[in-house]
Amino acid sequence: MFSIEEQRVAGGIIQYRLEHLTGLRCTISPTRLKRRLNGRGAGFTLPSVGCPFCPETLESMTPVFPDGTRIHVGESVTFPNLYPYAPWHTVTVITTAHEVRTFLLQQLMDALTGQVQSLHGHQGYPSINWNYLPSAGASIAHPHLQGLVERRASPLLQMYLTAGERYRDRHRRTYWEVLRERECSSDRYLFGDEIVWTAHAVPLGEQEVRALLPIATIDDLEPYLELFAAGMLRILSFYAELGTSAFNASLFFDRGGRDRGFSAFCSMIARINPNIHSAGDTAFMERLHLNPVILTLPEEFGRYARQTRT
């Protein structure tokens, strides 16, 4: 499924990892953890003045759907994105609170339900996405999800769709079936049976976790919504224990109407905490070389998560 080339360098090792299915690569340099660039996020305040997603301003500062409504599920409110970058782009405000230290299961379930409702019936490739905190790309700090339906699959999704179909034709099994089996017996396995959560072997970002769902399209998500939300919250608790507050998450689906042997999956990555220096965690290797430099070995993250789970 993937290969590792390891080299000894001053003070430790460097690993070069390659995912065979897609050709995606990364470099892992555990010695860079010693730099301790990511200070703890506790105590960093996020001013709410002028926030369009706070309850007192949301109704006047956010748009409505063509029928004049917004989608309300529990605390969550869903509406069109005012500045879209997909033919159909929605936003779900998760909580009334501007700052949230720990999300509740019901809050996340309600927000995901609002997202699914907002994307239902739109043709294309849906995804549900989350940038949490400004250092993870959130232009508005108030917790919110973003849903997209794109006419073309995004580059990452297209890699898995195309290569996965070839894999099934060649091996008479889906790539995702084999991946689930192998990850469940690896040091990267975190938890889960119906939805398998694993530290991804060739991470795209720091401490990347993948959730492998037993479905292909967003229309089939509802029976697994609570289980998926609970799994996300467990990953966020792992991140918090390691001192990380900021993260990105994307849940990818195939479009309906064709069986390509695809399984929906979610990718979650830890990001640098908000900081007064505006320090980031992406540089020329990630942005220009398209080769992420990772600090944490996936197997180490997997062992840590299994030791701390309850």
N, C-alpha and C positions, 0 to 999 in steps of 0.2 A: 504493500500500500504506500510505503514511503521509504526513503533511504537516508542514511546519515553518513556524512564524512566528517571525521573529527581530527582536529589539529591541536597540538600543544603549543601554547604561547606563554609569554612571561606572566606568571601568576595564575595560570589555569588553562582552560581549554576554549576553543571555538568550535561550534558545530555548524555545518552547512546541511540543511535539510531540504529534501525534494519530495513533493507529493506526486506520485507517479501518474495518477489519473489526470490531473490538470496541468502539471508542469510548474505549479507554484513553488516558490523557494523562499527560504528565510535563513537568516544567520542568527545563531543563539550565542550570546557572550555572557555567561553567568558572572564573570568577574566584574562586569559593569554595575552589578548590584551594590558593590562596595562604595560606589559614589554617592549613594543615598540621595538621589535627586528629588525623590517624591516625598516631600514633607507631609505630615498628617494634615488632613483637611479640617479637622475639628476646630471650631472657633472662627472659620472664615465666613463672614456674613455676606448675604446676597440681598441688597436693598430692594424693597418691593415698591418703592415710589414710582408711579407711572407704569407699573406692570399691567399689560393688557389682559393677562390671564387671571388676575385676582378677581374675586367675586364682585367687588364694587365697580369694576370697569369692564368686565368681560362682555356684558350684553351690549354695551355701547361701542366697544372697540374691536369686536370680532365680527366677521361676515356670517351670513346664513346660507343655507342651501337654497337652490332655486325655488323650492316650495315655501320659503320664508321661515324655515325651522332650523333648530340645532338638535342634535341627538343627546338626550340626557339619560345616563344610566348611573344610578347611585350619585356619588359626588362628581363623576366625570361629565364633561361636556365636549361634544365633538362638532366641528364645523369645517368649512373649506379653508385651505391655506390661502392667505391673502397674497402670498408671493410664491406661487407654485413652481416646481421644476419637474413636473410630470403632468400628463394630460388630466389625471385625477389625483389630487393631493389633499389629504385631510389632516386635521390636527385634533388630538384629544387631550384636553387638560385633565390630568389624572386626579388632582386633589384641589380642594379649596385653599389649602395651606400653601404658602409661597415657598417655605423651606420645610423639607421633610427629611428626618434622619433615618426613619425606618418605615417602609411602606407596609400597609396591611394587605393581606391576601384579597379581601373583598375589594379594596381600592383598585388593585391591579386587574382583578377579574372584570370589574365594571368597565375599566378603561379599555381593556382588550375587546370586550363585547361591543363597546361603542365603535372601536376601529373596524371590527368585522362588519357591523351593520353599515358603516359608511362606505365600505369598499364593495359590498355585495351588489351584484348585477352589472358591474363595470368590466368590460372585456379587456383582458391583458394579463400582465404578470403582477400580482399583488405582493406587497411586502409591508411589514409593520416594523417601525424603526424607533429608536430611542437614543437621543443624545442627552446625557444627564450631566449638567453643570457646564459653565462656559468653557472650561479647559477641555471638554469633550466635544466642543462645537455647538453647544446650545446658545443660540443668539438671544433667547429668553430663558432666564434661569428657572422660572416656575415649571415644575415637572410636567412634561407633556410627551405624548407619542405622536409619530407622524406616519400616516399611511399613504402609500403610493400604488397606483396602478399604471404600469408602463406598457406601451405598445410592443416594445422590444425588451427582452430579458436584459438585465444589467450584465456587465461583462463577467462578473464572478458567477452569477447564476447560469449564464449561457455556457460557461466552461463545464459546469457540472451536468447540465442538460445534455450537451452534445457528447461529452466524453462518457457520461453514464449510459447513454443509449448504445454507444459502441461497445462498452463493457458488457452490457446485457446480451447483445448479439453474439459476442465472442465467447462468453463464459456460461450462458444460459442461466445466469443468476444476476440479480441486480447488485451493483456496487454497494448499495446501502445495506443490503442484507449481510454481505461479507464484512463491511465496515463495522456494523453493530456487533457481530460475533467476535471479531478480533479486539475491538475496543473494550468489550465487557470483560475480557480476560487479560487486559493490559494494566500496567501501572498508571495509565492515564484515566482509567475508569473512575468516575465520581459516584454516581448513584443512578437509580432508575431502571425500569424494566420495559414498560410500554413506551416511555420516552427515556432514551438513554442520554445521560449527560456525561461528557468526557472532555478532558483537556486535549485540545486539538494537537495532533502530532506535528503539524507544520504550521505554526501559528501565524496569523496575519497581524496580530497585535499582542501586547503584553497580556499574559495569563488568559489567552483565548480559550473559551469554553464553547463547545458545540453541543446543542441539543438535537438529537436525531428523532424525528417524529414518525409515527407509523402511517402517515397520510401524505398526499401529494398536493392537494388544493385547499384553499382557504375555506371552501364550502364544507369541508370535513373537520374543521378545527373544533367546533363547539363541544363535542363530547370530551375533548382533551384539554379544554381551556383552563379548568381549575388545576389540573395536574401540571400543566405547563407553567401557569402563574406561580404555583408553589415552588417549582424547580428554579425559576428565575430568582425568587426571593432567597432561596438557599445559596445561590451563586453570589448574590449581592451581600449576603452575610459573610461568605468566605472573603470577598474583597474587603469588606469593612474590617474584618479581623486582621487583615494584612495591611491596613492603613489606607485603603483606597476608597474614595467617595465617588469619583467621576468614572463614567463608563459609556460605552456605545453598545447597542444591541440591534441586530437586524434579523427578522424572521422571514425567510424566503419561501415562496410557493410557486408551483408551476401553474400555468393557465389551465383551465378546464378543457375537456373535449378530446384529450389524447393521452393514452397511457405510455409514458416513456421510461417507466421503471424508476421514477424519481421519488425521493422522500423529502418532504419539507424539512428544513433545518434552521436552527437559530444559531447565530454567532454572537458571542459577547466578549468584549475586550475591556480590560482595565485601562484607565487613562490617568495621566498626571493630575494631581489635585489642583484646584484653583490656588494661585499664589500671587504675591505682590510683585514678583519679578516678571510676570507673564511668560515664565518658562514653559516651553512646550515639550512634547515627547515624540515629535516627528521632525525629521531633518532631510538632508539630501538623499540618504539611502532609501528612505520611505517614499519621498515625493518624486524624486527624479530617477533613481535606479530601480524603483518599484521592487525593492528587496528589503523587507522589514528586518530591523535588528532587534532581537528579543532578549530579555534578561533572564527570564525564569524558564527553566527546563520544564516541559509539560509533565514529565514523569514526577518531578519534585512537587509540582502543584497538585497532581493527583494524589500523591501520598499524603500531603498536608491535609487536603480536603477529607480524605477517608479517615484520618486520625482525629479530626475535629468534629466530624458529623455526629449528630445525636439521633 
